[in-house]
Amino acid sequence: MIQEIKIQNFLSFKDEATFSFEATKDSFAEEYQVVEVEKGVRLLRLAVVYGANASGKSNLLSAFDFLHSFLFKKNSDLDEPTMVTPFKLDVERPNQPSRFELVFYVGSVKYCYQLVLDSKQVYLEKLSVYHTIRPTMLFCRELENNQSVITFNPNVVMVSQVIKEKISAECLINMSFFAARDKVNVSIPEIDEAKEWLKNQIMQMIGPGTRMFTYAENKIASDDKLKAYLLSVANNADFNISDISTQMIKENIPQDLLKVILGSDTISEQDKDRLRKEHSLSKPKTDFIHSVNNERGREQYSMTSESQSRGTRRIFGLEAVLYEVFSRNGFLTIDEIETSLHPDLVEFFIASFLKQKSRSQMIVTTHYDPLLETIGDLLRKDSVWFTEKKESGHTELYSLVEFSGLNRLSSIRKAYRNGNFGALPKVKE
């Protein structure tokens, strides 16, 4: 589970900003929303971020997305950019490195990962573990004479000189240690536990334009348990959907398009070989069985997925991702959760996440302020965060519980709308 992330000089985060999942002493819904990862450390499963357009909400989620992408991107060319984007509304910042620090738990073991880099190279990369209150370095990678120098802690990490040299040779200055380590076929259990967690638990960000239903269709075709889960969701959401039928169909690929696909670096050689032989792609086709009551009694009708509303398709896609999140105790980020969803479905989706006892975590951004009315019924106060864009263009990130007197407010939503917490657009009349 993630405890906190620190971000500096990345997108709209000019100065160091800290986001934390640490829970307060509030006991509301702690059975489902709080996990004690070790004695005295209580972590939240959910965070909801509010803020005006262009205030930096999405950029917070992008920090997690960037880290996951960069950590396992295997560069082969020194000229490839790291793809990090510094704060650009300051003449000095684009020339300075970006900084990240992620504190997370694998089971009850605490780790801290640090990264300092610019668009061309990594200056510092470090992984530490906490077996006591003080961190113990596992590896430290620094830049010396335009080369990556990797140091392992000999008291903790058992790595031969040959393996050290192999990893160092693979570790280009514009890629991460973890990507280089994945190129070397060797077990380093003291490091690999954290590496595998970072690779498998942090999931790709979902944005307003992410094609969620396509993801769900591909999963349903081969997973009957997921299908049963989604039918349960449909029943609870009152969609009148009694069954789902998904089959994979083949479509021929035009020769010109096939050449483009075969030239892509993002497709495996195994998939390319299959495409050369079959000249076709498999895609899912889904039909929904709707049950209706009329003067003739109860009847069923089959309708294509294209005939379903955008909201129905999106909630199916989101719930399919939740199913995956639960299965791996993953970490999920969703930008503008309310996209295409009725307000009741927004609350339904968040409730369906929270009612599952697990170590999974989720951050969502939203403009849907009526959700603040559910504090004490659905949300906890410490799960609410805000982003505000300052005059200099940088993002300020802060939590609702940083404000005093919350218990004296009759409505946190009204207080937010009245500007008590900032994070609102400054609209000129």
C-alpha positions as a LaTeX table, in Angstrom:
\begin{tabular}{lrrr}
\hline
Residue & $x$ (\AA) & $y$ (\AA) & $z$ (\AA) \\
\hline
Met1 & 0.00 & 0.00 & 0.00 \\
Ile2 & 1.10 & 3.56 & $-0.67$ \\
Gln3 & 1.77 & 5.77 & 2.33 \\
Glu4 & 2.82 & 8.96 & 0.58 \\
Ile5 & 4.33 & 10.54 & $-2.49$ \\
Lys6 & 6.44 & 13.69 & $-2.73$ \\
Ile7 & 6.64 & 15.55 & $-6.04$ \\
Gln8 & 8.80 & 18.51 & $-7.06$ \\
Asn9 & 9.32 & 20.28 & $-10.38$ \\
Phe10 & 6.90 & 18.06 & $-12.27$ \\
Leu11 & 4.13 & 19.46 & $-14.49$ \\
Ser12 & 2.36 & 22.09 & $-12.35$ \\
Phe13 & 4.12 & 21.09 & $-9.10$ \\
Lys14 & 6.89 & 23.66 & $-8.78$ \\
Asp15 & 7.79 & 23.25 & $-5.12$ \\
Glu16 & 7.70 & 20.02 & $-3.16$ \\
Ala17 & 4.14 & 18.76 & $-2.66$ \\
Thr18 & 3.21 & 15.83 & $-0.44$ \\
Phe19 & 0.17 & 13.61 & $-0.81$ \\
Ser20 & $-0.45$ & 11.15 & 2.03 \\
Phe21 & $-2.79$ & 8.21 & 2.60 \\
Glu22 & $-2.17$ & 8.31 & 6.35 \\
Ala23 & $-5.43$ & 8.25 & 8.29 \\
Thr24 & $-6.31$ & 10.43 & 11.24 \\
Lys25 & $-7.62$ & 8.97 & 14.51 \\
Asp26 & $-11.18$ & 9.27 & 13.16 \\
Ser27 & $-12.86$ & 5.87 & 13.60 \\
Phe28 & $-15.59$ & 6.34 & 10.97 \\
Ala29 & $-15.79$ & 3.34 & 8.59 \\
Glu30 & $-12.27$ & 2.30 & 9.58 \\
Glu31 & $-13.15$ & $-1.39$ & 9.21 \\
Tyr32 & $-13.45$ & $-0.93$ & 5.42 \\
Gln33 & $-11.55$ & 2.26 & 4.68 \\
Val34 & $-8.45$ & 2.00 & 6.88 \\
Val35 & $-5.74$ & $-0.68$ & 6.89 \\
Glu36 & $-3.18$ & $-0.93$ & 9.69 \\
Val37 & $-0.09$ & $-2.03$ & 7.74 \\
Glu38 & 2.08 & $-2.10$ & 10.85 \\
Lys39 & 1.54 & $-1.09$ & 14.45 \\
Gly40 & 0.58 & 2.57 & 14.58 \\
Val41 & 0.54 & 3.08 & 10.79 \\
Arg42 & $-3.02$ & 3.39 & 9.45 \\
Leu43 & $-3.46$ & 3.93 & 5.71 \\
Leu44 & $-6.56$ & 5.03 & 3.84 \\
Arg45 & $-7.90$ & 3.09 & 0.87 \\
Leu46 & $-9.55$ & 6.08 & $-0.84$ \\
Ala47 & $-8.79$ & 9.71 & $-1.62$ \\
Val48 & $-11.01$ & 12.19 & $-3.48$ \\
Val49 & $-9.36$ & 15.29 & $-4.97$ \\
Tyr50 & $-11.24$ & 18.52 & $-5.75$ \\
Gly51 & $-10.05$ & 21.59 & $-7.59$ \\
Ala52 & $-10.77$ & 23.99 & $-10.44$ \\
Asn53 & $-9.98$ & 23.12 & $-14.04$ \\
Ala54 & $-6.22$ & 23.32 & $-14.72$ \\
Ser55 & $-5.49$ & 23.42 & $-10.96$ \\
Gly56 & $-3.31$ & 20.29 & $-11.02$ \\
Lys57 & $-5.68$ & 17.48 & $-10.00$ \\
Ser58 & $-4.80$ & 15.41 & $-13.04$ \\
Asn59 & $-1.11$ & 16.15 & $-12.59$ \\
Leu60 & $-1.13$ & 14.45 & $-9.20$ \\
Leu61 & $-2.40$ & 11.28 & $-10.87$ \\
Ser62 & 0.08 & 11.76 & $-13.72$ \\
Ala63 & 2.94 & 11.59 & $-11.20$ \\
Phe64 & 2.00 & 7.99 & $-10.35$ \\
Asp65 & 1.45 & 7.21 & $-14.03$ \\
Phe66 & 4.84 & 8.65 & $-14.99$ \\
Leu67 & 6.66 & 6.70 & $-12.29$ \\
His68 & 5.12 & 3.39 & $-13.31$ \\
Ser69 & 5.84 & 4.02 & $-16.99$ \\
Phe70 & 9.41 & 5.20 & $-16.47$ \\
Leu71 & 10.43 & 2.51 & $-13.99$ \\
Phe72 & 9.94 & $-0.30$ & $-16.48$ \\
Lys73 & 10.62 & 1.36 & $-19.84$ \\
Lys74 & 13.57 & $-0.43$ & $-21.42$ \\
Asn75 & 15.42 & 2.16 & $-23.49$ \\
Ser76 & 17.92 & 1.01 & $-26.11$ \\
Asp77 & 19.11 & 4.44 & $-27.25$ \\
Leu78 & 20.82 & 7.13 & $-25.18$ \\
Asp79 & 18.95 & 9.78 & $-27.16$ \\
Glu80 & 15.53 & 8.61 & $-25.97$ \\
Pro81 & 14.00 & 11.16 & $-23.56$ \\
Thr82 & 12.95 & 10.11 & $-20.08$ \\
Met83 & 9.56 & 11.76 & $-20.80$ \\
Val84 & 9.57 & 13.69 & $-17.52$ \\
Thr85 & 8.02 & 17.17 & $-17.80$ \\
Pro86 & 9.29 & 19.89 & $-15.41$ \\
Phe87 & 7.40 & 22.98 & $-14.26$ \\
Lys88 & 7.63 & 25.39 & $-17.20$ \\
Leu89 & 6.16 & 28.64 & $-15.85$ \\
Asp90 & 9.48 & 29.68 & $-14.33$ \\
Val91 & 12.60 & 30.53 & $-16.30$ \\
Glu92 & 14.84 & 28.47 & $-13.98$ \\
Arg93 & 12.78 & 25.34 & $-13.36$ \\
Pro94 & 12.98 & 23.67 & $-16.81$ \\
Asn95 & 16.76 & 23.45 & $-16.35$ \\
Gln96 & 16.46 & 21.78 & $-12.95$ \\
Pro97 & 15.74 & 18.08 & $-12.32$ \\
Ser98 & 12.38 & 16.71 & $-11.22$ \\
Arg99 & 12.18 & 14.85 & $-7.91$ \\
Phe100 & 9.96 & 12.03 & $-6.69$ \\
Glu101 & 9.80 & 10.09 & $-3.45$ \\
Leu102 & 7.37 & 7.21 & $-2.98$ \\
Val103 & 6.86 & 5.50 & 0.38 \\
Phe104 & 4.97 & 2.22 & 0.19 \\
Tyr105 & 4.39 & $-1.07$ & 2.00 \\
Val106 & 4.72 & $-4.59$ & 0.68 \\
Gly107 & 2.84 & $-6.53$ & 3.32 \\
Ser108 & 4.15 & $-5.03$ & 6.56 \\
Val109 & 7.56 & $-4.05$ & 5.12 \\
Lys110 & 8.09 & $-0.35$ & 4.42 \\
Tyr111 & 10.10 & 0.89 & 1.42 \\
Cys112 & 11.15 & 4.30 & 0.16 \\
Tyr113 & 11.97 & 4.88 & $-3.51$ \\
Gln114 & 13.65 & 8.14 & $-4.59$ \\
Leu115 & 14.21 & 9.43 & $-8.12$ \\
Val116 & 15.88 & 12.60 & $-9.42$ \\
Leu117 & 16.02 & 13.12 & $-13.19$ \\
Asp118 & 15.59 & 15.50 & $-16.10$ \\
Ser119 & 14.54 & 14.84 & $-19.70$ \\
Lys120 & 17.91 & 13.31 & $-20.60$ \\
Gln121 & 19.28 & 11.46 & $-17.58$ \\
Val122 & 18.84 & 10.09 & $-14.08$ \\
Tyr123 & 20.93 & 11.84 & $-11.42$ \\
Leu124 & 19.86 & 9.76 & $-8.43$ \\
Glu125 & 17.83 & 6.62 & $-7.88$ \\
Lys126 & 17.62 & 4.94 & $-4.49$ \\
Leu127 & 15.62 & 2.20 & $-2.79$ \\
Ser128 & 15.60 & 1.85 & 1.00 \\
Val129 & 13.84 & $-0.55$ & 3.34 \\
Tyr130 & 12.74 & 0.03 & 6.93 \\
His131 & 13.47 & $-2.89$ & 9.24 \\
Thr132 & 13.69 & $-0.38$ & 12.11 \\
Ile133 & 12.66 & 3.26 & 12.35 \\
Arg134 & 15.71 & 4.15 & 10.26 \\
Pro135 & 15.99 & 3.38 & 6.53 \\
Thr136 & 18.51 & 0.86 & 5.22 \\
Met137 & 19.75 & 1.49 & 1.72 \\
Leu138 & 19.31 & $-1.44$ & $-0.68$ \\
Phe139 & 20.78 & 0.19 & $-3.77$ \\
Cys140 & 21.84 & 3.68 & $-4.79$ \\
Arg141 & 22.42 & 4.70 & $-8.39$ \\
Glu142 & 24.18 & 8.01 & $-9.11$ \\
Leu143 & 25.51 & 9.81 & $-12.18$ \\
Glu144 & 29.30 & 10.14 & $-12.38$ \\
Asn145 & 31.17 & 11.28 & $-15.50$ \\
Asn146 & 28.02 & 10.79 & $-17.56$ \\
Gln147 & 27.71 & 7.15 & $-16.47$ \\
Ser148 & 25.41 & 5.36 & $-14.03$ \\
Val149 & 27.24 & 4.08 & $-10.96$ \\
Ile150 & 25.23 & 1.55 & $-8.94$ \\
Thr151 & 26.06 & 0.70 & $-5.34$ \\
Phe152 & 24.45 & $-2.22$ & $-3.50$ \\
Asn153 & 24.40 & $-2.50$ & 0.28 \\
Pro154 & 26.72 & $-5.50$ & 0.86 \\
Asn155 & 25.23 & $-6.11$ & 4.31 \\
Val156 & 21.75 & $-6.68$ & 2.90 \\
Val157 & 21.86 & $-7.40$ & $-0.84$ \\
Met158 & 23.72 & $-10.49$ & $-2.00$ \\
Val159 & 24.83 & $-9.79$ & $-5.59$ \\
Ser160 & 27.95 & $-11.14$ & $-7.31$ \\
Gln161 & 30.39 & $-8.83$ & $-9.05$ \\
Val162 & 29.42 & $-10.36$ & $-12.40$ \\
Ile163 & 25.74 & $-9.50$ & $-11.87$ \\
Lys164 & 26.62 & $-5.99$ & $-10.70$ \\
Glu165 & 28.56 & $-5.44$ & $-13.92$ \\
Lys166 & 25.75 & $-6.83$ & $-16.07$ \\
Ile167 & 23.12 & $-4.58$ & $-14.49$ \\
Ser168 & 25.44 & $-1.56$ & $-14.70$ \\
Ala169 & 26.08 & $-2.26$ & $-18.39$ \\
Glu170 & 22.33 & $-2.39$ & $-19.08$ \\
Cys171 & 21.55 & 0.72 & $-17.02$ \\
Leu172 & 21.64 & 3.58 & $-19.52$ \\
Ile173 & 21.62 & 7.07 & $-18.02$ \\
Asn174 & 18.09 & 7.68 & $-19.38$ \\
Met175 & 16.41 & 4.60 & $-17.88$ \\
Ser176 & 15.65 & 3.27 & $-14.43$ \\
Phe177 & 17.56 & 0.69 & $-12.41$ \\
Phe178 & 14.47 & $-1.54$ & $-12.39$ \\
Ala179 & 14.24 & $-1.60$ & $-16.19$ \\
Ala180 & 17.92 & $-2.51$ & $-16.39$ \\
Arg181 & 17.58 & $-5.13$ & $-13.67$ \\
Asp182 & 14.72 & $-6.77$ & $-15.65$ \\
Lys183 & 17.13 & $-7.32$ & $-18.55$ \\
Val184 & 19.36 & $-9.51$ & $-16.37$ \\
Asn185 & 18.07 & $-13.00$ & $-15.58$ \\
Val186 & 18.90 & $-13.25$ & $-11.89$ \\
Ser187 & 17.06 & $-13.26$ & $-8.56$ \\
Ile188 & 17.68 & $-10.41$ & $-6.11$ \\
Pro189 & 14.95 & $-11.10$ & $-3.51$ \\
Glu190 & 15.85 & $-8.16$ & $-1.26$ \\
Ile191 & 15.05 & $-5.78$ & $-4.17$ \\
Asp192 & 12.66 & $-7.83$ & $-6.29$ \\
Glu193 & 9.87 & $-7.80$ & $-3.72$ \\
Ala194 & 9.61 & $-4.01$ & $-4.03$ \\
Lys195 & 10.17 & $-4.13$ & $-7.81$ \\
Glu196 & 7.33 & $-6.58$ & $-8.37$ \\
Trp197 & 5.01 & $-4.53$ & $-6.19$ \\
Leu198 & 5.75 & $-1.36$ & $-8.18$ \\
Lys199 & 5.28 & $-3.21$ & $-11.46$ \\
Asn200 & 2.08 & $-5.10$ & $-10.66$ \\
Gln201 & 0.18 & $-3.03$ & $-8.10$ \\
Ile202 & 0.30 & 0.46 & $-9.64$ \\
Met203 & $-2.24$ & 0.44 & $-12.47$ \\
Gln204 & $-2.52$ & 2.76 & $-15.46$ \\
Met205 & $-4.47$ & 5.98 & $-14.92$ \\
Ile206 & $-8.04$ & 6.07 & $-16.22$ \\
Gly207 & $-8.98$ & 9.37 & $-17.86$ \\
Pro208 & $-12.26$ & 10.77 & $-19.22$ \\
Gly209 & $-11.38$ & 9.46 & $-22.69$ \\
Thr210 & $-10.12$ & 6.01 & $-21.69$ \\
Arg211 & $-12.07$ & 3.32 & $-23.56$ \\
Met212 & $-13.16$ & 1.39 & $-20.52$ \\
Phe213 & $-15.76$ & $-0.84$ & $-22.11$ \\
Thr214 & $-13.26$ & $-2.26$ & $-24.61$ \\
Tyr215 & $-11.17$ & $-3.39$ & $-21.65$ \\
Ala216 & $-14.22$ & $-5.00$ & $-20.04$ \\
Glu217 & $-15.23$ & $-6.82$ & $-23.23$ \\
Asn218 & $-11.83$ & $-8.42$ & $-23.67$ \\
Lys219 & $-11.83$ & $-9.59$ & $-20.05$ \\
Ile220 & $-15.43$ & $-10.89$ & $-20.04$ \\
Ala221 & $-14.73$ & $-13.12$ & $-23.06$ \\
Ser222 & $-12.38$ & $-15.30$ & $-21.01$ \\
Asp223 & $-13.46$ & $-14.78$ & $-17.38$ \\
Asp224 & $-16.80$ & $-16.18$ & $-16.20$ \\
Lys225 & $-16.21$ & $-14.91$ & $-12.65$ \\
Leu226 & $-15.85$ & $-11.36$ & $-13.95$ \\
Lys227 & $-19.04$ & $-11.80$ & $-15.97$ \\
Ala228 & $-20.90$ & $-12.91$ & $-12.83$ \\
Tyr229 & $-19.49$ & $-9.93$ & $-10.92$ \\
Leu230 & $-20.62$ & $-7.47$ & $-13.62$ \\
Leu231 & $-24.09$ & $-9.01$ & $-13.77$ \\
Ser232 & $-24.33$ & $-8.50$ & $-10.02$ \\
Val233 & $-23.31$ & $-4.86$ & $-10.53$ \\
Ala234 & $-25.95$ & $-4.46$ & $-13.27$ \\
Asn235 & $-28.61$ & $-5.87$ & $-10.96$ \\
Asn236 & $-27.63$ & $-3.58$ & $-8.07$ \\
Ala237 & $-27.49$ & $-0.55$ & $-10.39$ \\
Asp238 & $-30.99$ & $-1.33$ & $-11.78$ \\
Phe239 & $-29.90$ & $-1.63$ & $-15.42$ \\
Asn240 & $-32.50$ & $-4.34$ & $-16.30$ \\
Ile241 & $-29.65$ & $-6.42$ & $-17.72$ \\
Ser242 & $-30.07$ & $-10.14$ & $-17.04$ \\
Asp243 & $-27.20$ & $-11.55$ & $-19.10$ \\
Ile244 & $-24.12$ & $-10.66$ & $-21.16$ \\
Ser245 & $-22.92$ & $-12.55$ & $-24.20$ \\
Thr246 & $-19.39$ & $-11.90$ & $-25.50$ \\
Gln247 & $-17.62$ & $-13.70$ & $-28.31$ \\
Met248 & $-14.40$ & $-13.02$ & $-30.17$ \\
Ile249 & $-14.75$ & $-12.41$ & $-33.92$ \\
Lys250 & $-12.03$ & $-12.07$ & $-36.54$ \\
Glu251 & $-11.63$ & $-9.08$ & $-38.86$ \\
Asn252 & $-9.32$ & $-9.06$ & $-41.86$ \\
Ile253 & $-6.59$ & $-6.41$ & $-41.85$ \\
Pro254 & $-5.94$ & $-4.42$ & $-45.05$ \\
Gln255 & $-2.42$ & $-4.94$ & $-46.38$ \\
Asp256 & $-1.40$ & $-1.28$ & $-45.93$ \\
Leu257 & $-2.55$ & $-1.28$ & $-42.30$ \\
Leu258 & $-0.81$ & $-4.60$ & $-41.67$ \\
Lys259 & 2.53 & $-3.09$ & $-42.76$ \\
Val260 & 2.08 & $-0.25$ & $-40.26$ \\
Ile261 & 1.20 & $-2.65$ & $-37.44$ \\
Leu262 & 4.15 & $-4.93$ & $-38.17$ \\
Gly263 & 6.47 & $-1.91$ & $-38.04$ \\
Ser264 & 5.34 & $-0.93$ & $-34.54$ \\
Asp265 & 7.77 & $-1.28$ & $-31.62$ \\
Thr266 & 4.90 & $-1.77$ & $-29.16$ \\
Ile267 & 3.83 & $-5.16$ & $-30.54$ \\
Ser268 & 5.63 & $-8.34$ & $-29.51$ \\
Glu269 & 7.36 & $-10.53$ & $-32.08$ \\
Gln270 & 5.02 & $-13.37$ & $-31.14$ \\
Asp271 & 1.97 & $-11.25$ & $-32.02$ \\
Lys272 & 3.63 & $-10.07$ & $-35.22$ \\
Asp273 & 4.25 & $-13.68$ & $-36.30$ \\
Arg274 & 0.59 & $-14.49$ & $-35.70$ \\
Leu275 & $-0.53$ & $-11.45$ & $-37.72$ \\
Arg276 & 1.73 & $-12.45$ & $-40.64$ \\
Lys277 & 0.07 & $-15.88$ & $-40.73$ \\
Glu278 & $-3.55$ & $-14.93$ & $-40.09$ \\
His279 & $-3.81$ & $-11.39$ & $-41.57$ \\
Ser280 & $-6.61$ & $-10.74$ & $-39.08$ \\
Leu281 & $-7.36$ & $-9.34$ & $-35.64$ \\
Ser282 & $-9.68$ & $-10.75$ & $-33.01$ \\
Lys283 & $-12.09$ & $-8.32$ & $-31.40$ \\
Pro284 & $-14.92$ & $-8.83$ & $-28.91$ \\
Lys285 & $-18.61$ & $-8.57$ & $-29.81$ \\
Thr286 & $-20.91$ & $-8.13$ & $-26.85$ \\
Asp287 & $-24.68$ & $-8.32$ & $-26.58$ \\
Phe288 & $-26.75$ & $-7.45$ & $-23.52$ \\
Ile289 & $-29.91$ & $-9.33$ & $-22.61$ \\
His290 & $-32.46$ & $-6.87$ & $-21.21$ \\
Ser291 & $-35.42$ & $-8.07$ & $-19.16$ \\
Val292 & $-38.61$ & $-5.99$ & $-19.26$ \\
Asn293 & $-42.07$ & $-6.31$ & $-17.76$ \\
Asn294 & $-45.08$ & $-5.41$ & $-19.92$ \\
Glu295 & $-48.71$ & $-6.45$ & $-20.51$ \\
Arg296 & $-47.50$ & $-9.79$ & $-21.89$ \\
Gly297 & $-45.46$ & $-10.48$ & $-18.77$ \\
Arg298 & $-41.67$ & $-10.66$ & $-18.50$ \\
Glu299 & $-39.77$ & $-10.64$ & $-21.80$ \\
Gln300 & $-36.11$ & $-10.60$ & $-22.82$ \\
Tyr301 & $-34.48$ & $-8.72$ & $-25.67$ \\
Ser302 & $-30.91$ & $-8.84$ & $-26.98$ \\
Met303 & $-29.24$ & $-5.50$ & $-27.67$ \\
Thr304 & $-25.73$ & $-4.70$ & $-28.93$ \\
Ser305 & $-23.15$ & $-2.98$ & $-26.76$ \\
Glu306 & $-23.27$ & 0.01 & $-29.11$ \\
Ser307 & $-26.92$ & 0.56 & $-28.20$ \\
Gln308 & $-26.11$ & 0.89 & $-24.50$ \\
Ser309 & $-25.77$ & 4.34 & $-22.96$ \\
Arg310 & $-22.32$ & 5.85 & $-22.43$ \\
Gly311 & $-22.93$ & 5.67 & $-18.70$ \\
Thr312 & $-23.77$ & 1.96 & $-18.79$ \\
Arg313 & $-20.69$ & 1.19 & $-20.88$ \\
Arg314 & $-18.45$ & 3.26 & $-18.62$ \\
Ile315 & $-19.68$ & 1.77 & $-15.34$ \\
Phe316 & $-19.17$ & $-1.73$ & $-16.76$ \\
Gly317 & $-15.63$ & $-0.76$ & $-17.74$ \\
Leu318 & $-14.86$ & 0.83 & $-14.38$ \\
Glu319 & $-16.26$ & $-2.12$ & $-12.44$ \\
Ala320 & $-14.21$ & $-4.52$ & $-14.59$ \\
Val321 & $-11.10$ & $-2.59$ & $-13.54$ \\
Leu322 & $-12.21$ & $-2.66$ & $-9.90$ \\
Tyr323 & $-12.50$ & $-6.43$ & $-10.15$ \\
Glu324 & $-8.87$ & $-6.52$ & $-11.29$ \\
Val325 & $-7.84$ & $-4.07$ & $-8.54$ \\
Phe326 & $-9.38$ & $-6.30$ & $-5.88$ \\
Ser327 & $-7.71$ & $-9.43$ & $-7.29$ \\
Arg328 & $-4.22$ & $-7.95$ & $-6.98$ \\
Asn329 & $-4.70$ & $-5.42$ & $-4.13$ \\
Gly330 & $-3.81$ & $-2.79$ & $-6.68$ \\
Phe331 & $-3.55$ & 0.99 & $-6.71$ \\
Leu332 & $-5.89$ & 2.79 & $-9.14$ \\
Thr333 & $-6.20$ & 6.43 & $-10.22$ \\
Ile334 & $-9.26$ & 7.82 & $-12.03$ \\
Asp335 & $-9.41$ & 11.33 & $-13.45$ \\
Glu336 & $-12.86$ & 12.98 & $-13.43$ \\
Ile337 & $-14.73$ & 10.00 & $-12.01$ \\
Glu338 & $-18.10$ & 11.58 & $-12.87$ \\
Thr339 & $-17.51$ & 11.38 & $-16.66$ \\
Ser340 & $-20.70$ & 10.01 & $-18.32$ \\
Leu341 & $-22.07$ & 8.84 & $-14.96$ \\
His342 & $-25.28$ & 9.84 & $-13.17$ \\
Pro343 & $-24.46$ & 11.25 & $-9.70$ \\
Asp344 & $-26.01$ & 8.20 & $-8.06$ \\
Leu345 & $-23.69$ & 5.96 & $-10.07$ \\
Val346 & $-20.66$ & 7.96 & $-8.90$ \\
Glu347 & $-21.60$ & 7.22 & $-5.29$ \\
Phe348 & $-22.51$ & 3.63 & $-6.22$ \\
Phe349 & $-19.07$ & 3.06 & $-7.76$ \\
Ile350 & $-17.18$ & 4.52 & $-4.81$ \\
Ala351 & $-19.32$ & 2.51 & $-2.39$ \\
Ser352 & $-18.68$ & $-0.69$ & $-4.37$ \\
Phe353 & $-14.95$ & $-0.05$ & $-3.99$ \\
Leu354 & $-15.11$ & 0.70 & $-0.27$ \\
Lys355 & $-17.36$ & $-2.19$ & 0.74 \\
Gln356 & $-14.71$ & $-4.71$ & $-0.34$ \\
Lys357 & $-12.29$ & $-5.41$ & 2.51 \\
Ser358 & $-8.87$ & $-5.36$ & 0.88 \\
Arg359 & $-5.54$ & $-3.53$ & 0.71 \\
Ser360 & $-6.47$ & $-1.95$ & $-2.63$ \\
Gln361 & $-6.29$ & 1.85 & $-2.90$ \\
Met362 & $-7.80$ & 4.44 & $-5.20$ \\
Ile363 & $-7.48$ & 8.18 & $-5.90$ \\
Val364 & $-10.21$ & 9.89 & $-7.91$ \\
Thr365 & $-10.48$ & 13.49 & $-9.05$ \\
Thr366 & $-13.87$ & 15.12 & $-9.42$ \\
His367 & $-15.87$ & 18.32 & $-9.77$ \\
Tyr368 & $-18.93$ & 16.61 & $-8.27$ \\
Asp369 & $-19.22$ & 18.53 & $-5.00$ \\
Pro370 & $-22.47$ & 16.88 & $-3.75$ \\
Leu371 & $-20.19$ & 13.97 & $-2.86$ \\
Leu372 & $-18.99$ & 16.15 & 0.01 \\
Glu373 & $-22.45$ & 15.77 & 1.55 \\
Thr374 & $-21.67$ & 12.07 & 2.06 \\
Ile375 & $-18.87$ & 12.80 & 4.55 \\
Gly376 & $-19.80$ & 10.79 & 7.62 \\
Asp377 & $-21.98$ & 8.43 & 5.57 \\
Leu378 & $-19.65$ & 7.34 & 2.75 \\
Leu379 & $-16.50$ & 9.48 & 2.78 \\
Arg380 & $-14.12$ & 10.25 & 5.62 \\
Lys381 & $-12.88$ & 13.81 & 6.17 \\
Asp382 & $-9.25$ & 12.71 & 5.82 \\
Ser383 & $-9.95$ & 11.22 & 2.38 \\
Val384 & $-10.69$ & 14.65 & 0.84 \\
Trp385 & $-7.92$ & 16.68 & $-0.80$ \\
Phe386 & $-7.76$ & 19.93 & $-2.79$ \\
Thr387 & $-5.57$ & 21.43 & $-5.49$ \\
Glu388 & $-5.36$ & 25.18 & $-6.06$ \\
Lys389 & $-3.55$ & 27.00 & $-8.82$ \\
Lys390 & $-1.60$ & 29.94 & $-7.43$ \\
Glu391 & $-0.85$ & 33.20 & $-9.26$ \\
Ser392 & 2.61 & 31.94 & $-10.24$ \\
Gly393 & 0.92 & 29.02 & $-12.04$ \\
His394 & 2.05 & 26.30 & $-9.62$ \\
Thr395 & $-0.19$ & 23.82 & $-7.82$ \\
Glu396 & $-0.75$ & 23.84 & $-4.09$ \\
Leu397 & $-1.93$ & 20.49 & $-2.70$ \\
Tyr398 & $-3.59$ & 20.20 & 0.71 \\
Ser399 & $-6.01$ & 18.08 & 2.73 \\
Leu400 & $-9.43$ & 18.97 & 4.15 \\
Val401 & $-8.27$ & 17.99 & 7.65 \\
Glu402 & $-5.67$ & 20.76 & 7.58 \\
Phe403 & $-8.56$ & 23.17 & 8.29 \\
Ser404 & $-9.75$ & 23.68 & 11.85 \\
Gly405 & $-13.37$ & 23.88 & 12.96 \\
Leu406 & $-14.72$ & 21.24 & 10.55 \\
Asn407 & $-17.00$ & 19.74 & 13.19 \\
Arg408 & $-18.72$ & 23.10 & 13.64 \\
Leu409 & $-19.73$ & 23.30 & 9.96 \\
Ser410 & $-23.31$ & 22.38 & 9.13 \\
Ser411 & $-22.30$ & 21.49 & 5.57 \\
Ile412 & $-18.78$ & 20.93 & 4.26 \\
Arg413 & $-20.14$ & 21.14 & 0.72 \\
Lys414 & $-21.59$ & 24.61 & 1.35 \\
Ala415 & $-18.35$ & 25.70 & 3.00 \\
Tyr416 & $-16.46$ & 24.53 & $-0.10$ \\
Arg417 & $-18.88$ & 26.32 & $-2.43$ \\
Asn418 & $-18.48$ & 29.48 & $-0.34$ \\
Gly419 & $-14.72$ & 29.37 & $-0.86$ \\
Asn420 & $-13.70$ & 28.35 & 2.67 \\
Phe421 & $-11.26$ & 25.77 & 1.34 \\
Gly422 & $-10.17$ & 27.45 & $-1.88$ \\
Ala423 & $-9.76$ & 25.11 & $-4.89$ \\
Leu424 & $-12.53$ & 26.86 & $-6.86$ \\
Pro425 & $-12.35$ & 28.60 & $-10.24$ \\
Lys426 & $-12.02$ & 32.37 & $-9.95$ \\
Val427 & $-14.83$ & 33.28 & $-12.34$ \\
Lys428 & $-15.15$ & 36.99 & $-13.15$ \\
Glu429 & $-18.71$ & 38.31 & $-13.23$ \\
\hline
\end{tabular}
